[in-house]
Each structure stands twice: as structure tokens, then as C-alpha cells.
């Protein structure tokens, strides 16, 4: 027995040095989603009482988890009809020209909402919205399935509401902008996996909020950030998405 213990003491450090030790699992973040007794007006003002109750969510750079150059704050809330997401994206060079639905919005400044209504099942949804309120909305039955976004974005979320407000000038790189606010309302009735039912207190989803920022003021010209602690540079990597708990 002494020989076995001695051997283990020698072998374990060697395995760890060789990279054979288990990779530490990233702890999944969790957000409480406060309920609003009254409907929220989607106007980009964020002055309803529920926004005061909602936790401010800060974005980080995937994999490294470093603080980004372009700061992003977000909040999440809900009422009996909608899931609400509000973003404040600090940006010195606000850019967005696409106006048609299901355009390639991630080729411009864009804010994104990803969620799974059932954490253990495949379908998930994503909404990618630019400063012009052009949206790519997709009902993804399975990640990496043939057809990618061109197949899954054929679904449109009827009744989706969104408003953006800009502190600066869009598409004018000669001045320095400050930020843009995006407020989004996603109707529960239009989410196929919910079967027409809104979440109730105690329900749990998985969620990730994300951003593409393109700017002449960024060292590499582009910065990708997210709310979830992503261990890979893939916004669709729901293994690392945060828990959203309805209160």
C-alpha cells in the first residue's frame, strides 16, 4: 500500500504538468428576472420601476474574461406577456446601415439575445438587432444543423418590439459618439417552445446576451463581448449560458 501511495504521489504531478489534469469547469452565472405588474413601455427610456429592481449585467470578453474597451450594460425583466431586455452600449463609433429583416446584422454593430426556454432540450432562439432596429430572429432547432441561420431565420417572431436611442451620430466616423440604448420586448405567445404559456415564478431558462462592436477606435477594429462566461468564442455555446430565474 505504501508503494501505491508513493507511486501516486509521483505520477499525479507529472500528469498535471503534461496537461492531463481535469479542466476546471466554469461556474454558470445566474440572474434573477424581476416581474413587472404593469406593462413596460418600449421607448428606450428605461424609467419604469422594474428597471430599478433589475440587476445590471456587465459584459466581458469570451475565453479571457477581460474587461472590454467598449463597455456594455444590460438588464432583464418580464411581465405576463413579454420578456424585456435593455442594453446600454458605450460606443465611440456607432455604425449600422442594414434595415431589412434577417440581414447579416452581425457584420455591423449589433446587440444580441440568446435563450433556451428548456435548458435540457435542443431548441434555442436568438435575436440580433442593430441600431436601425433591423433584426435577425431565429428559431434554432439544433445547433450546427445543416442550413445555419439562413434556415432557422425563416421563422419571424411576430409582435417583437424594439426601440433604439443614440447619444451621438450614427454612421459618422468623424466625431466620437457616447452610447446607444436598445430596449426589446419578446412576446411569450410567439415562442413555439412555450406552447402559449408565459413563465411563472421559479421557472428557469438559459440566456446569453452578446455584442459585436466595430469601431475605428478599437485596436483591432472589432470587439466581441458577452454576458455569459463563454469558454469558447461562440455565442451559441449554450453549455456556458447563464441561468435566468423568473421571480
Buried (B, 14 or more C-beta within 10 A) or exposed (E): EEEEEEEEEEEEEEEEEEEEEEEEEEEBBEBBBBBBEEEBBBEBEBEBEBBEBBEEBEBBBBEEEEEBBBBBBBBBBBBEBBBBBBBBBBBBBBBBBBEEBBBBBBEBBBBBBBBBBBBEEEBBBBBBBBBBBBBBBBBBBEBEEEEEBEBBBEBBBEEBBBBBBBEBEBEEBEEBBEBBBBBBBBBBBBBEBBEEEBBEEEBBBBBBBBBBBBBEBBEEEEBBBBBBBBBEEBBBBBBBBBBBBBE
